[in-house]
């Protein structure tokens, strides 16, 4: 099933994101964790793509396993940074062969050893190049893209950021998933601006449950996310108590999701980090809302 078909449902829906193992030795434990999350019957599950494409095989293995065993629609991530056309076309063929029609088209993080490289000769410089490639290969792909309620870290201003986002949508992006955020008002303001700019595709908000204090610094580094005082107080109070921080982080994420549903959002995507217990607890907190 295409993700866009799910996003037309007016019922509150919940989806989860998982990531593949970094090495073959970790495959079975990751496979087990992702299966436990799949048993929750989310609206869909996305499977990330390892840095530099090093774990791309595992991305497809995990996505295909979830889809085959549990019938959960899957969204396979694909990045193109510093890749050749031949490499990307091969990955697209593998995705098609796995029977996966939903693809998250991303540029990907630039490896540290290539930060100062001459990018002018790269086959793919931005996610839009990958979107064009996917559309030209198979127009039946349902293509997702990323968006940033608080501005892309490499953009100079939000106006330019939204203009680039519009170009990405016009190239064939069917829906957008947001980077994590911890203040829903930032999302609502962003939605108003992109709708004014003529971006009408479905937007799936991405929520990251912070279940230990060490995640805070990483979240800020990855996305530059604004941390509201309410959230900072939570970390200050419970950060030194792992069990309490986990409970408080799940409660905070749940509260964010409830507010999103109450304000007309239908599908919320949870960055569940291969943690079945976190995914299960959040879904349990929303059981009557979700009808589960």
MIDOSE-1310 file (N, C-alpha, C; in nm, 2 decimals, decimal comma, always signed):
residues 292
xxxx	+0,08/-0,12/+0,00/+0,00/+0,00/+0,00/+0,09/+0,13/+0,00; +0,05/+0,22/-0,08/+0,12/+0,35/-0,08/+0,09/+0,43/+0,04; +0,20/+0,50/+0,09/+0,18/+0,58/+0,21/+0,08/+0,69/+0,19; +0,07/+0,75/+0,07/-0,03/+0,85/+0,04/-0,17/+0,80/+0,06
xxxx	-0,19/+0,68/+0,03/-0,33/+0,62/+0,05/-0,36/+0,62/+0,20; -0,27/+0,59/+0,28/-0,29/+0,59/+0,43/-0,32/+0,73/+0,48; -0,25/+0,83/+0,42/-0,26/+0,96/+0,47/-0,39/+1,03/+0,43; -0,47/+0,96/+0,36/-0,61/+1,02/+0,33/-0,71/+0,98/+0,43
xxxx	-0,67/+0,89/+0,52/-0,76/+0,84/+0,63/-0,77/+0,95/+0,73; -0,89/+0,98/+0,77/-0,91/+1,08/+0,87/-0,90/+1,04/+1,02; -0,87/+0,91/+1,04/-0,85/+0,86/+1,17/-0,71/+0,88/+1,22; -0,69/+0,90/+1,35/-0,55/+0,92/+1,40/-0,47/+0,79/+1,37
xxxx	-0,36/+0,80/+1,32/-0,27/+0,69/+1,29/-0,13/+0,72/+1,34; -0,06/+0,61/+1,37/+0,07/+0,62/+1,43/+0,17/+0,53/+1,35; +0,28/+0,58/+1,31/+0,38/+0,50/+1,24/+0,52/+0,51/+1,32; +0,61/+0,42/+1,29/+0,73/+0,41/+1,36/+0,85/+0,40/+1,26
xxxx	+0,97/+0,45/+1,31/+1,09/+0,44/+1,23/+1,19/+0,35/+1,30; +1,25/+0,27/+1,22/+1,36/+0,18/+1,28/+1,48/+0,19/+1,19; +1,59/+0,14/+1,24/+1,72/+0,15/+1,16/+1,78/+0,01/+1,15; +1,86/-0,01/+1,04/+1,92/-0,14/+1,02/+2,04/-0,16/+1,10
xxxx	+2,09/-0,28/+1,12/+2,22/-0,30/+1,19/+2,34/-0,24/+1,12; +2,44/-0,21/+1,19/+2,56/-0,16/+1,13/+2,65/-0,27/+1,07; +2,63/-0,39/+1,13/+2,71/-0,51/+1,09/+2,62/-0,63/+1,08; +2,67/-0,73/+1,02/+2,59/-0,86/+1,00/+2,57/-0,92/+1,14
xxxx	+2,66/-0,91/+1,23/+2,65/-0,97/+1,36/+2,53/-0,91/+1,44; +2,49/-0,79/+1,41/+2,38/-0,73/+1,48/+2,25/-0,75/+1,41; +2,25/-0,82/+1,30/+2,12/-0,83/+1,22/+2,01/-0,90/+1,30; +2,04/-1,01/+1,37/+1,93/-1,08/+1,43/+1,86/-1,00/+1,54
xxxx	+1,94/-0,93/+1,62/+1,88/-0,85/+1,73/+1,80/-0,74/+1,68; +1,85/-0,68/+1,57/+1,77/-0,57/+1,51/+1,64/-0,62/+1,45; +1,66/-0,74/+1,38/+1,54/-0,80/+1,32/+1,43/-0,83/+1,42; +1,47/-0,88/+1,54/+1,38/-0,92/+1,64/+1,31/-0,79/+1,70
xxxx	+1,39/-0,68/+1,72/+1,33/-0,56/+1,77/+1,23/-0,50/+1,67; +1,27/-0,50/+1,54/+1,17/-0,44/+1,44/+1,05/-0,53/+1,43; +1,06/-0,66/+1,45/+0,94/-0,74/+1,44/+0,85/-0,71/+1,56; +0,91/-0,69/+1,68/+0,82/-0,66/+1,79/+0,75/-0,53/+1,77
xxxx	+0,81/-0,43/+1,70/+0,74/-0,31/+1,67/+0,63/-0,33/+1,56; +0,66/-0,42/+1,47/+0,57/-0,45/+1,36/+0,44/-0,51/+1,42; +0,46/-0,59/+1,53/+0,35/-0,66/+1,59/+0,24/-0,56/+1,65; +0,28/-0,43/+1,66/+0,19/-0,33/+1,71/+0,10/-0,28/+1,60
xxxx	+0,12/-0,33/+1,48/+0,04/-0,29/+1,36/+0,03/-0,14/+1,34; +0,14/-0,08/+1,33/+0,14/+0,07/+1,30/+0,09/+0,09/+1,16; +0,06/+0,21/+1,13/+0,01/+0,24/+0,99/+0,11/+0,21/+0,89; +0,24/+0,24/+0,92/+0,35/+0,20/+0,84/+0,48/+0,21/+0,92
xxxx	+0,59/+0,15/+0,87/+0,72/+0,16/+0,93/+0,82/+0,20/+0,83; +0,91/+0,29/+0,87/+1,01/+0,33/+0,78/+1,15/+0,27/+0,83; +1,23/+0,24/+0,73/+1,36/+0,18/+0,77/+1,47/+0,27/+0,71; +1,56/+0,32/+0,80/+1,66/+0,41/+0,75/+1,77/+0,35/+0,67
xxxx	+1,85/+0,43/+0,62/+1,96/+0,39/+0,53/+2,09/+0,43/+0,59; +2,18/+0,34/+0,61/+2,31/+0,36/+0,68/+2,39/+0,47/+0,62; +2,47/+0,54/+0,70/+2,55/+0,65/+0,65/+2,64/+0,60/+0,54; +2,64/+0,67/+0,42/+2,71/+0,63/+0,31/+2,66/+0,51/+0,24
xxxx	+2,55/+0,46/+0,28/+2,49/+0,34/+0,21/+2,55/+0,21/+0,25; +2,63/+0,21/+0,36/+2,70/+0,09/+0,40/+2,61/-0,02/+0,45; +2,49/+0,02/+0,49/+2,40/-0,09/+0,55/+2,27/-0,10/+0,46; +2,28/-0,06/+0,33/+2,17/-0,05/+0,25/+2,10/-0,19/+0,23
xxxx	+2,19/-0,29/+0,22/+2,13/-0,43/+0,21/+2,04/-0,46/+0,33; +2,08/-0,43/+0,45/+2,01/-0,45/+0,57/+1,88/-0,37/+0,57; +1,88/-0,25/+0,51/+1,76/-0,17/+0,50/+1,65/-0,25/+0,43; +1,69/-0,31/+0,31/+1,59/-0,38/+0,24/+1,55/-0,51/+0,30
xxxx	+1,65/-0,58/+0,37/+1,62/-0,70/+0,43/+1,51/-0,68/+0,55; +1,53/-0,57/+0,62/+1,44/-0,54/+0,74/+1,31/-0,50/+0,68; +1,31/-0,42/+0,58/+1,18/-0,37/+0,52/+1,10/-0,48/+0,46; +1,17/-0,57/+0,39/+1,09/-0,68/+0,33/+1,04/-0,78/+0,43
xxxx	+1,12/-0,80/+0,54/+1,08/-0,89/+0,64/+0,95/-0,84/+0,71; +0,95/-0,71/+0,74/+0,83/-0,65/+0,81/+0,71/-0,66/+0,72; +0,73/-0,63/+0,59/+0,62/-0,63/+0,50/+0,56/-0,77/+0,48; +0,65/-0,87/+0,46/+0,61/-1,01/+0,43/+0,55/-1,08/+0,55
xxxx	+0,61/-1,07/+0,67/+0,56/-1,14/+0,79/+0,44/-1,08/+0,85; +0,44/-0,94/+0,85/+0,33/-0,88/+0,93/+0,24/-0,79/+0,85; +0,26/-0,78/+0,72/+0,17/-0,70/+0,63/+0,17/-0,55/+0,66; +0,28/-0,51/+0,73/+0,29/-0,36/+0,76/+0,35/-0,29/+0,64
xxxx	+0,28/-0,19/+0,59/+0,34/-0,11/+0,48/+0,48/-0,06/+0,52; +0,58/-0,06/+0,43/+0,71/-0,02/+0,46/+0,76/+0,09/+0,37; +0,84/+0,18/+0,43/+0,90/+0,29/+0,36/+1,05/+0,27/+0,37; +1,12/+0,24/+0,26/+1,26/+0,22/+0,26/+1,33/+0,36/+0,23
xxxx	+1,43/+0,39/+0,31/+1,50/+0,51/+0,29/+1,61/+0,49/+0,18; +1,64/+0,59/+0,11/+1,75/+0,58/+0,01/+1,82/+0,72/+0,00; +1,95/+0,71/+0,01/+2,03/+0,84/+0,00/+2,11/+0,84/-0,12; +2,16/+0,95/-0,16/+2,23/+0,96/-0,29/+2,36/+1,04/-0,28
xxxx	+2,40/+1,09/-0,16/+2,51/+1,18/-0,14/+2,64/+1,10/-0,19; +2,71/+1,17/-0,28/+2,84/+1,12/-0,33/+2,83/+0,99/-0,41; +2,71/+0,94/-0,44/+2,69/+0,82/-0,51/+2,69/+0,84/-0,66; +2,72/+0,74/-0,74/+2,72/+0,75/-0,88/+2,58/+0,71/-0,93
xxxx	+2,55/+0,74/-1,05/+2,42/+0,70/-1,11/+2,41/+0,55/-1,12; +2,52/+0,48/-1,15/+2,51/+0,34/-1,15/+2,47/+0,27/-1,02; +2,54/+0,33/-0,91/+2,51/+0,28/-0,78/+2,36/+0,30/-0,74; +2,31/+0,42/-0,76/+2,17/+0,45/-0,73/+2,08/+0,37/-0,81
xxxx	+2,10/+0,36/-0,94/+2,01/+0,28/-1,02/+2,01/+0,13/-0,97; +2,12/+0,08/-0,93/+2,12/-0,06/-0,88/+2,04/-0,07/-0,75; +2,05/+0,03/-0,66/+1,97/+0,03/-0,54/+1,82/+0,04/-0,57; +1,79/+0,12/-0,67/+1,65/+0,13/-0,70/+1,59/+0,00/-0,76
xxxx	+1,67/-0,07/-0,84/+1,63/-0,20/-0,89/+1,61/-0,30/-0,78; +1,70/-0,29/-0,68/+1,69/-0,38/-0,56/+1,56/-0,35/-0,48; +1,53/-0,23/-0,47/+1,40/-0,19/-0,40/+1,28/-0,24/-0,47; +1,28/-0,23/-0,61/+1,17/-0,28/-0,68/+1,16/-0,43/-0,67
xxxx	+1,27/-0,50/-0,68/+1,27/-0,64/-0,67/+1,22/-0,69/-0,53; +1,24/-0,61/-0,43/+1,19/-0,65/-0,30/+1,04/-0,62/-0,28; +0,98/-0,56/-0,39/+0,83/-0,54/-0,38/+0,80/-0,42/-0,30; +0,89/-0,33/-0,28/+0,86/-0,21/-0,20/+0,84/-0,09/-0,29
xxxx	+0,73/-0,02/-0,27/+0,69/+0,09/-0,36/+0,70/+0,23/-0,29; +0,73/+0,23/-0,16/+0,74/+0,35/-0,09/+0,89/+0,38/-0,06; +0,94/+0,50/-0,11/+1,08/+0,53/-0,09/+1,09/+0,67/-0,03; +1,18/+0,68/+0,07/+1,21/+0,81/+0,13/+1,34/+0,86/+0,06
xxxx	+1,33/+0,96/-0,02/+1,44/+1,01/-0,10/+1,51/+1,12/-0,02; +1,64/+1,09/+0,01/+1,72/+1,18/+0,09/+1,85/+1,21/+0,03; +1,91/+1,32/+0,05/+2,04/+1,34/+0,01/+2,14/+1,26/+0,09; +2,12/+1,27/+0,23/+2,20/+1,20/+0,32/+2,31/+1,30/+0,37
xxxx	+2,36/+1,26/+0,49/+2,47/+1,34/+0,55/+2,60/+1,32/+0,47; +2,67/+1,43/+0,44/+2,80/+1,42/+0,37/+2,91/+1,37/+0,46; +2,97/+1,26/+0,42/+3,08/+1,20/+0,51/+3,19/+1,31/+0,54; +3,24/+1,30/+0,66/+3,34/+1,40/+0,70/+3,46/+1,41/+0,60
xxxx	+3,50/+1,30/+0,54/+3,62/+1,30/+0,45/+3,58/+1,37/+0,32; +3,45/+1,40/+0,30/+3,41/+1,47/+0,17/+3,36/+1,61/+0,19; +3,36/+1,65/+0,32/+3,31/+1,79/+0,35/+3,37/+1,90/+0,26; +3,50/+1,88/+0,23/+3,56/+1,99/+0,15/+3,59/+1,95/+0,01
xxxx	+3,52/+1,84/-0,03/+3,54/+1,79/-0,17/+3,47/+1,88/-0,27; +3,52/+1,87/-0,39/+3,45/+1,94/-0,50/+3,33/+1,86/-0,54; +3,21/+1,92/-0,51/+3,09/+1,85/-0,54/+3,03/+1,88/-0,68; +3,09/+1,96/-0,75/+3,04/+2,00/-0,88/+3,03/+1,88/-0,98
xxxx	+3,11/+1,78/-0,96/+3,10/+1,67/-1,06/+3,02/+1,55/-1,00; +2,96/+1,57/-0,88/+2,88/+1,46/-0,83/+2,76/+1,44/-0,91; +2,71/+1,32/-0,93/+2,59/+1,29/-1,00/+2,47/+1,34/-0,93; +2,47/+1,34/-0,80/+2,36/+1,38/-0,72/+2,41/+1,48/-0,61
xxxx	+2,36/+1,60/-0,62/+2,40/+1,70/-0,52/+2,30/+1,72/-0,41; +2,17/+1,70/-0,45/+2,06/+1,73/-0,36/+1,95/+1,62/-0,37; +1,86/+1,61/-0,28/+1,76/+1,51/-0,28/+1,67/+1,52/-0,40; +1,66/+1,64/-0,46/+1,57/+1,66/-0,57/+1,62/+1,58/-0,69
xxxx	+1,76/+1,56/-0,70/+1,82/+1,48/-0,81/+1,78/+1,34/-0,80; +1,77/+1,29/-0,67/+1,73/+1,15/-0,65/+1,58/+1,13/-0,68; +1,50/+1,23/-0,65/+1,35/+1,23/-0,68/+1,33/+1,22/-0,83; +1,41/+1,30/-0,91/+1,40/+1,29/-1,05/+1,43/+1,15/-1,10
xxxx	+1,54/+1,09/-1,04/+1,58/+0,96/-1,08/+1,48/+0,85/-1,05; +1,42/+0,86/-0,94/+1,31/+0,77/-0,90/+1,19/+0,78/-0,99; +1,15/+0,90/-1,02/+1,04/+0,92/-1,11/+1,06/+0,87/-1,25; +1,18/+0,89/-1,30/+1,21/+0,85/-1,43/+1,23/+0,70/-1,44
xxxx	+1,26/+0,63/-1,33/+1,28/+0,49/-1,33/+1,15/+0,42/-1,32; +1,06/+0,47/-1,23/+0,93/+0,41/-1,21/+0,83/+0,51/-1,16; +0,74/+0,55/-1,24/+0,65/+0,66/-1,20/+0,55/+0,61/-1,09; +0,55/+0,48/-1,06/+0,46/+0,43/-0,96/+0,51/+0,44/-0,82
xxxx	+0,64/+0,47/-0,81/+0,69/+0,49/-0,67/+0,62/+0,60/-0,60; +0,59/+0,57/-0,47/+0,54/+0,67/-0,38/+0,66/+0,73/-0,31; +0,69/+0,86/-0,33/+0,82/+0,92/-0,28/+0,79/+1,01/-0,17; +0,86/+0,99/-0,06/+0,86/+1,08/+0,05/+0,99/+1,16/+0,06
xxxx	+0,98/+1,28/+0,12/+1,09/+1,36/+0,14/+1,10/+1,42/+0,28; +1,21/+1,48/+0,32/+1,22/+1,54/+0,45/+1,20/+1,69/+0,45; +1,15/+1,74/+0,56/+1,13/+1,89/+0,57/+1,16/+1,93/+0,71; +1,19/+2,05/+0,73/+1,25/+2,10/+0,86/+1,17/+2,22/+0,91
xxxx	+1,08/+2,20/+1,01/+1,00/+2,30/+1,07/+1,08/+2,42/+1,12; +1,21/+2,39/+1,16/+1,30/+2,49/+1,22/+1,41/+2,54/+1,12; +1,40/+2,51/+0,99/+1,49/+2,54/+0,89/+1,60/+2,43/+0,87; +1,63/+2,40/+0,75/+1,74/+2,30/+0,73/+1,87/+2,36/+0,78
xxxx	+1,95/+2,28/+0,84/+2,08/+2,34/+0,90/+2,17/+2,41/+0,80; +2,16/+2,37/+0,67/+2,24/+2,44/+0,57/+2,18/+2,55/+0,50; +2,05/+2,58/+0,53/+1,98/+2,69/+0,47/+2,01/+2,83/+0,54; +2,02/+2,93/+0,46/+2,05/+3,06/+0,52/+1,92/+3,12/+0,59
xxxx	+1,81/+3,09/+0,54/+1,68/+3,14/+0,60/+1,57/+3,06/+0,56; +1,46/+3,07/+0,63/+1,34/+2,98/+0,61/+1,27/+3,01/+0,47; +1,28/+3,13/+0,43/+1,22/+3,16/+0,30/+1,28/+3,08/+0,19; +1,41/+3,08/+0,18/+1,48/+3,00/+0,08/+1,46/+2,85/+0,10
xxxx	+1,46/+2,81/+0,23/+1,43/+2,67/+0,26/+1,30/+2,62/+0,21; +1,20/+2,70/+0,22/+1,06/+2,67/+0,17/+1,06/+2,67/+0,02; +1,13/+2,76/-0,04/+1,14/+2,76/-0,19/+1,20/+2,64/-0,24; +1,31/+2,59/-0,18/+1,37/+2,47/-0,22/+1,28/+2,35/-0,20
xxxx	+1,20/+2,35/-0,09/+1,11/+2,25/-0,06/+1,00/+2,24/-0,16; +0,95/+2,35/-0,21/+0,85/+2,36/-0,31/+0,91/+2,29/-0,44; +1,03/+2,32/-0,47/+1,09/+2,26/-0,59/+1,10/+2,11/-0,58; +1,13/+2,06/-0,46/+1,14/+1,92/-0,44/+1,00/+1,85/-0,45
xxxx	+0,90/+1,92/-0,41/+0,76/+1,87/-0,42/+0,72/+1,87/-0,57; +0,75/+1,98/-0,64/+0,72/+1,99/-0,78/+0,79/+1,88/-0,86; +0,90/+1,83/-0,81/+0,98/+1,73/-0,89/+0,92/+1,60/-0,88; +0,83/+1,58/-0,78/+0,76/+1,45/-0,77/+0,75/+1,39/-0,63
xxxx	+0,78/+1,47/-0,53/+0,77/+1,42/-0,39/+0,62/+1,42/-0,35; +0,58/+1,30/-0,30/+0,43/+1,28/-0,28/+0,39/+1,32/-0,14; +0,48/+1,31/-0,04/+0,45/+1,35/+0,10/+0,58/+1,39/+0,17; +0,57/+1,46/+0,28/+0,69/+1,50/+0,35/+0,68/+1,46/+0,50
xxxx	+0,79/+1,42/+0,55/+0,80/+1,39/+0,70/+0,90/+1,49/+0,76; +0,86/+1,54/+0,87/+0,94/+1,65/+0,94/+1,05/+1,59/+1,02; +1,16/+1,67/+1,03/+1,26/+1,64/+1,13/+1,20/+1,66/+1,27; +1,26/+1,60/+1,37/+1,21/+1,61/+1,50/+1,19/+1,75/+1,55
xxxx	+1,10/+1,77/+1,63/+1,07/+1,91/+1,70/+1,01/+1,88/+1,83; +1,03/+1,98/+1,92/+0,98/+1,96/+2,06/+0,88/+2,06/+2,11; +0,85/+2,15/+2,01/+0,75/+2,25/+2,04/+0,65/+2,25/+1,92; +0,53/+2,21/+1,94/+0,43/+2,19/+1,83/+0,40/+2,32/+1,76
xxxx	+0,41/+2,44/+1,84/+0,38/+2,56/+1,77/+0,47/+2,59/+1,66; +0,59/+2,54/+1,66/+0,69/+2,55/+1,55/+0,63/+2,48/+1,43; +0,57/+2,37/+1,45/+0,52/+2,29/+1,33/+0,40/+2,37/+1,28; +0,31/+2,41/+1,36/+0,19/+2,48/+1,31/+0,22/+2,61/+1,23
xxxx	+0,32/+2,68/+1,28/+0,37/+2,80/+1,21/+0,43/+2,76/+1,07; +0,51/+2,65/+1,07/+0,57/+2,60/+0,95/+0,46/+2,56/+0,85; +0,36/+2,49/+0,90/+0,25/+2,44/+0,81/+0,18/+2,56/+0,74; +0,16/+2,66/+0,82/+0,09/+2,78/+0,76/+0,18/+2,84/+0,65
xxxx	+0,31/+2,85/+0,67/+0,40/+2,91/+0,57/+0,41/+2,83/+0,45; +0,42/+2,69/+0,46/+0,43/+2,61/+0,34/+0,30/+2,60/+0,26; +0,19/+2,61/+0,33/+0,06/+2,61/+0,26/+0,05/+2,74/+0,18; +0,09/+2,85/+0,24/+0,09/+2,98/+0,17/+0,18/+2,98/+0,05
xxxx	+0,28/+2,89/+0,06/+0,38/+2,88/-0,06/+0,33/+2,79/-0,16; +0,22/+2,73/-0,14/+0,16/+2,64/-0,24/+0,20/+2,49/-0,23; +0,26/+2,45/-0,12/+0,29/+2,31/-0,09/+0,17/+2,24/-0,03; +0,11/+2,15/-0,10/-0,02/+2,10/-0,06/-0,01/+1,95/-0,03
xxxx	+0,11/+1,89/-0,04/+0,12/+1,74/-0,02/+0,11/+1,72/+0,13; +0,07/+1,59/+0,17/+0,06/+1,56/+0,31/+0,19/+1,58/+0,39; +0,18/+1,63/+0,51/+0,29/+1,64/+0,60/+0,28/+1,55/+0,72; +0,38/+1,47/+0,74/+0,38/+1,38/+0,86/+0,47/+1,43/+0,96
xxxx	+0,42/+1,47/+1,08/+0,51/+1,52/+1,18/+0,60/+1,41/+1,24; +0,72/+1,43/+1,26/+0,81/+1,33/+1,33/+0,84/+1,37/+1,47; +0,81/+1,27/+1,56/+0,83/+1,30/+1,70/+0,94/+1,20/+1,76; +1,03/+1,26/+1,83/+1,14/+1,18/+1,89/+1,12/+1,17/+2,04
xxxx	+1,09/+1,06/+2,09/+1,08/+1,04/+2,24/+1,22/+1,05/+2,30; +1,25/+1,14/+2,38/+1,38/+1,15/+2,45/+1,37/+1,07/+2,58; +1,43/+0,95/+2,58/+1,42/+0,87/+2,70/+1,54/+0,86/+2,79; +1,65/+0,93/+2,74/+1,76/+0,95/+2,83/+1,83/+1,08/+2,81
xxxx	+1,89/+1,14/+2,91/+1,94/+1,27/+2,90/+2,05/+1,29/+2,79; +2,12/+1,18/+2,76/+2,23/+1,19/+2,66/+2,18/+1,21/+2,52; +2,05/+1,18/+2,50/+1,99/+1,20/+2,37/+1,97/+1,35/+2,33; +1,96/+1,43/+2,44/+1,93/+1,58/+2,42/+2,04/+1,64/+2,33
xxxx	+2,17/+1,62/+2,37/+2,28/+1,69/+2,30/+2,28/+1,64/+2,15; +2,26/+1,51/+2,13/+2,26/+1,45/+2,00/+2,15/+1,51/+1,92; +2,03/+1,52/+1,98/+1,91/+1,58/+1,90/+1,94/+1,72/+1,86; +2,00/+1,80/+1,94/+2,03/+1,94/+1,91/+2,14/+1,94/+1,80
xxxx	+2,24/+1,85/+1,81/+2,34/+1,85/+1,71/+2,29/+1,81/+1,57; +2,20/+1,71/+1,57/+2,14/+1,66/+1,44/+2,05/+1,76/+1,37; +1,97/+1,82/+1,45/+1,86/+1,90/+1,39/+1,86/+2,05/+1,43; +1,94/+2,08/+1,53/+1,93/+2,22/+1,58/+1,80/+2,25/+1,65
xxxx	+1,73/+2,15/+1,70/+1,60/+2,16/+1,75/+1,59/+2,26/+1,87; +1,49/+2,34/+1,87/+1,47/+2,43/+1,98/+1,41/+2,35/+2,10; +1,47/+2,37/+2,22/+1,42/+2,29/+2,33/+1,34/+2,39/+2,42; +1,21/+2,38/+2,43/+1,13/+2,47/+2,51/+1,17/+2,45/+2,66
xxxx	+1,14/+2,56/+2,74/+1,18/+2,55/+2,88/+1,11/+2,44/+2,95; +0,99/+2,41/+2,91/+0,91/+2,29/+2,97/+0,99/+2,16/+2,96; +1,05/+2,15/+2,84/+1,13/+2,02/+2,81/+1,26/+2,03/+2,89; +1,32/+2,14/+2,89/+1,45/+2,16/+2,96/+1,43/+2,13/+3,11
xxxx	+1,32/+2,17/+3,17/+1,29/+2,15/+3,31/+1,28/+2,00/+3,33; +1,21/+1,93/+3,24/+1,19/+1,79/+3,25/+1,33/+1,71/+3,26; +1,42/+1,75/+3,17/+1,55/+1,69/+3,16/+1,63/+1,72/+3,29; +1,62/+1,85/+3,33/+1,69/+1,89/+3,46/+1,65/+1,81/+3,58
xxxx	+1,52/+1,79/+3,58/+1,46/+1,72/+3,70/+1,48/+1,57/+3,70; +1,47/+1,51/+3,58/+1,47/+1,36/+3,58/+1,59/+1,30/+3,51; +1,67/+1,38/+3,45/+1,78/+1,33/+3,36/+1,88/+1,24/+3,43; +1,90/+1,26/+3,56/+1,99/+1,17/+3,64/+1,93/+1,04/+3,69
xxxx	+1,80/+1,02/+3,66/+1,73/+0,90/+3,70/+1,68/+0,83/+3,58; +1,75/+0,73/+3,53/+1,72/+0,67/+3,40/+1,57/+0,63/+3,38; +1,52/+0,56/+3,49/+1,38/+0,51/+3,48/+1,28/+0,63/+3,48; +1,30/+0,73/+3,56/+1,21/+0,85/+3,56/+1,22/+0,93/+3,43
xxxx	+1,35/+0,94/+3,38/+1,36/+1,01/+3,25/+1,29/+0,94/+3,14; +1,30/+0,81/+3,14/+1,23/+0,74/+3,03/+1,08/+0,76/+3,04; +1,03/+0,75/+3,16/+0,88/+0,77/+3,17/+0,84/+0,91/+3,14; +0,92/+1,01/+3,18/+0,89/+1,15/+3,15/+0,90/+1,18/+3,00
xxxx	+1,00/+1,12/+2,94/+1,02/+1,14/+2,80/+0,91/+1,08/+2,71; +0,86/+0,97/+2,75/+0,75/+0,90/+2,68/+0,62/+0,99/+2,70; +0,61/+1,04/+2,82/+0,49/+1,12/+2,85/+0,49/+1,25/+2,77; +0,61/+1,31/+2,76/+0,62/+1,43/+2,68/+0,59/+1,41/+2,54
xxxx	+0,64/+1,30/+2,48/+0,62/+1,27/+2,34/+0,47/+1,24/+2,32; +0,41/+1,17/+2,41/+0,27/+1,13/+2,41/+0,18/+1,26/+2,41; +0,22/+1,35/+2,49/+0,15/+1,48/+2,50/+0,16/+1,56/+2,37; +0,27/+1,56/+2,31/+0,29/+1,62/+2,18/+0,20/+1,56/+2,07
xxxx	+0,19/+1,43/+2,07/+0,11/+1,36/+1,97/-0,03/+1,38/+1,99; -0,08/+1,38/+2,11/-0,22/+1,41/+2,14/-0,26/+1,55/+2,09; -0,17/+1,64/+2,12/-0,20/+1,78/+2,07/-0,20/+1,79/+1,92; -0,12/+1,71/+1,85/-0,12/+1,71/+1,70/-0,25/+1,65/+1,65
xxxx	-0,29/+1,54/+1,71/-0,42/+1,48/+1,67/-0,54/+1,58/+1,69; -0,53/+1,65/+1,81/-0,64/+1,74/+1,84/-0,65/+1,86/+1,74; -0,53/+1,88/+1,68/-0,53/+2,00/+1,58/-0,53/+1,95/+1,44; -0,59/+1,84/+1,41/-0,61/+1,80/+1,28/-0,51/+1,71/+1,21
xxxx	-0,40/+1,68/+1,27/-0,30/+1,59/+1,22/-0,35/+1,45/+1,22; -0,34/+1,37/+1,11/-0,39/+1,24/+1,11/-0,29/+1,13/+1,14; -0,17/+1,15/+1,08/-0,06/+1,05/+1,10/+0,06/+1,11/+1,17; +0,10/+1,05/+1,28/+0,23/+1,10/+1,34/+0,33/+0,99/+1,34
xxxx	+0,45/+1,03/+1,30/+0,56/+0,93/+1,29/+0,65/+0,94/+1,41; +0,68/+0,83/+1,47/+0,76/+0,83/+1,59/+0,90/+0,77/+1,56; +1,00/+0,84/+1,59/+1,14/+0,79/+1,58/+1,17/+0,70/+1,69; +1,13/+0,57/+1,68/+1,13/+0,48/+1,79/+1,26/+0,41/+1,82
xxxx	+1,36/+0,43/+1,73/+1,50/+0,39/+1,76/+1,52/+0,25/+1,80; +1,44/+0,16/+1,73/+1,45/+0,01/+1,75/+1,42/-0,02/+1,90; +1,33/+0,06/+1,96/+1,30/+0,03/+2,10/+1,15/-0,01/+2,11; +1,12/-0,14/+2,11/+0,98/-0,19/+2,11/+0,91/-0,14/+2,23
xxxx	+0,98/-0,14/+2,35/+0,91/-0,10/+2,47/+0,86/+0,05/+2,47; +0,94/+0,13/+2,40/+0,91/+0,27/+2,39/+0,79/+0,29/+2,29; +0,80/+0,22/+2,18/+0,69/+0,22/+2,08/+0,56/+0,17/+2,14; +0,57/+0,06/+2,22/+0,45/-0,01/+2,28/+0,39/+0,09/+2,38
xxxx	+0,47/+0,15/+2,46/+0,42/+0,24/+2,57/+0,35/+0,36/+2,51; +0,41/+0,42/+2,40/+0,34/+0,53/+2,34/+0,21/+0,49/+2,28; +0,21/+0,38/+2,21/+0,08/+0,33/+2,15/-0,02/+0,30/+2,26; +0,02/+0,24/+2,37/-0,07/+0,21/+2,48/-0,13/+0,34/+2,54
xxxx	-0,05/+0,44/+2,55/-0,10/+0,57/+2,60/-0,20/+0,63/+2,51; -0,20/+0,59/+2,38/-0,30/+0,65/+2,29/-0,40/+0,55/+2,24; -0,42/+0,44/+2,32/-0,50/+0,32/+2,27/-0,64/+0,36/+2,24; -0,71/+0,44/+2,32/-0,85/+0,47/+2,29/-0,86/+0,57/+2,18
xxxx	-0,76/+0,66/+2,17/-0,75/+0,76/+2,06/-0,74/+0,69/+1,92; -0,65/+0,58/+1,93/-0,62/+0,51/+1,81/-0,72/+0,40/+1,78; -0,80/+0,36/+1,88/-0,89/+0,26/+1,87/-0,83/+0,12/+1,88; -0,72/+0,11/+1,96/-0,64/-0,02/+1,97/-0,64/-0,06/+2,11
